[in-house]
Amino acid sequence: DVDIICGARRHCAARSLGRDLIVEVRDLSDAEVYVAMYEENLLREEDRLEMRGQILLPALRSGTDSSQEDLGRAFNLSHSSVSRLLMVAQLPSVLVAAFRSPADIREGWGVELQRTWSDQGARPGMATRARLFSRTKETCSAREVYEVLLSPSGRRRSRLHRNLPVRGASGAVLFHEQDQLSRVLFIVPK
């Protein structure tokens, strides 16, 4: 028996075209299989974190590598990278679908998204906000989606890019113009 470890899409394309495909047959251990899959994924133009984590997860569950430290050594990754990739791989599909593409999810975000998702009180609101993003055509940056998902109020965290005081003829500040992510606010002092 032979399993296709790398090149399943190439194999499918060759079969549908009725073409032969040159292959390399190797005898690999389970651990070597996971490493080969991981390394091939790194060569792709669209290297996605969640796909890398999807390879690490079964390697850990299969017992091939008994701990995250073992995975780190086998895949030449730091313990923290292994942990973050596993977190991204285990994100619920409702959260992943909130982003335009799974490739938009950053490695460090998996930990915070998982931590918030594990809070039973926060989960329903988070799921509702995620479904709204996946249904609407609103074009938000990946960071904005991430911040809204984590925000208990469902609003974007305000990150000010500019705070410009607007002065009158006397030099006194009349109001402040604040340029936020997608809007401009005019703040008038009391």
Helices and strands as residue ranges (DSSP letters): H 8-17, H 30-42, H 49-61, H 68-75, H 79-89, H 93-96, G 102-104, H 109-118, H 123-135, H 142-150, E 162-167, E 173-179, E 184-187
